[in-house]
Amino acid sequence: MDDDPAVANVLACILKSNGCLTRVFTDPSQAARPELPAPDLLVTDYCMPAMNGVELMRRCRLLWPGLKTLMVSGGFPQWTHDQPERFLAKPFWPRELVQAVRELTTDGDYGPDRTCPTFKRFNNADRGPARHEGIQPERPRHTQ
């Protein structure tokens, strides 16, 4: 979740290229809807105009208790009692993002050649096929 579509698309591309299923949002109110399937992880920016990342995290945790959060920001937020499980300061390397997601979605037992776990909840037969909502990342362009 990032209010900047370009940033949201880049984050989604990085995660998708490492095997993760993603749902991309640029509006926090669209990300915290009870009709959505429970995500395995919330990746969100901290500083957004409509609602900050901590408020989004709180709303999502009300809907999906136990939801882990990876917060990213260009600044250094002052945490109160509600804190994300991980924080990445922008700018960060793609491998740092992937490593943080792996650590939060697995028991930490992964190797450098292992891809990000596929978020299985989105592929359960009773929930239908995986869906991507919101902005879709552009396909990488190949140059000659």
ROGUNU-996887 format. One record per residue (C-alpha): x, y, z. Coordinates in steps of 0.1 Angstrom, whole numbers, padded with zeros to 4 digits, always signed. Each point is the difference from the previous one (the first is absolute). Last residue first. Example, Ala and Ser with C-alpha at 12.3 -4.5 7.8 and 13.67 -1.06 7.14 Angstrom:
! ROGUNU-996887
+0137-0011+0071-0014-0034+0007
! end
This chain:
! ROGUNU-996887
+0176-0053-0274-0022+0013+0028-0026-0020+0018-0027+0018+0017-0011-0012+0034-0038-0005+0003-0017+0029+0016-0013-0004+0035-0037-0002+0005-0017+0027+0019-0030-0010+0021-0008-0036+0005+0018-0032-0008-0019-0032+0004+0012-0036+0006-0026-0026-0010-0030-0008+0020-0005+0002+0038-0010-0036+0006+0028-0012-0023+0026+0017+0021+0024+0021-0021-0002+0033+0018+0007-0017+0034+0031-0015-0015+0021+0032+0000+0028-0013-0021+0031-0002+0021+0028+0023-0011+0026-0019-0021+0027-0022+0014+0035+0003-0014+0013+0021+0029-0014-0026+0025-0030+0001+0021-0009-0009+0036-0012+0033+0015-0032-0016+0011-0016+0013-0032-0021+0030-0009+0018+0026+0021+0035-0011-0008-0007-0005-0037-0016+0035-0002+0030+0016+0016+0024-0019-0023-0020+0011-0031+0000+0036+0011+0038-0001+0007+0006-0017-0033-0018+0028-0018+0025+0025+0015-0013+0027+0023-0008+0037-0004-0019+0003+0022+0003-0012+0036-0013-0035+0006-0020-0009+0031-0010-0034+0013-0025-0015+0024-0021+0033-0001-0005+0019+0032-0031+0011+0019+0011+0013+0035+0012+0033-0013+0025+0000-0028+0018+0032-0012+0004-0004-0037+0034+0002-0017-0003+0016-0034+0000-0014-0035-0023-0027+0011-0008-0037-0002-0021-0020+0025+0000-0038-0002-0031-0012+0019-0011-0034+0014-0037-0008+0003-0008-0016+0034-0036+0010-0001-0014+0005-0035-0028+0026-0001+0012+0019+0032+0036-0006-0012-0008+0017-0033-0014+0031+0018+0030+0002+0023+0025-0004-0029-0018+0027-0020+0002+0023+0030+0038-0008+0003+0005+0006-0037-0014+0035+0000-0035+0008-0013-0011+0024-0028+0033+0017-0008+0024-0029+0003+0032-0003+0021+0006-0035+0013+0001-0020-0032-0015-0034+0002+0008-0037-0004-0028-0020+0017+0007-0038+0003-0018-0033-0003-0030+0017-0014-0036-0008+0012-0024-0002-0029-0017+0033-0009-0036+0005+0010+0010+0017+0033+0016+0029-0018+0033+0015+0012+0020+0005-0033-0027+0022-0016+0001+0025+0029+0038+0002-0004-0002+0012-0036+0030-0009-0022-0007-0037+0001+0018-0030-0014-0010-0036+0007+0030-0023-0002+0009-0036-0006+0036-0006+0008+0024-0020-0022+0031+0022+0000-0009+0018-0031-0034+0007+0016+0017+0017+0030+0022+0023-0021-0028+0008-0024-0024+0008+0029+0026+0024+0016+0006+0017-0034-0038+0004-0006-0007+0014+0034+0029+0025-0004-0013+0012-0033-0036+0002+0013+0010+0023+0029-0025-0005+0028+0018-0032+0010-0015-0033+0011
! end
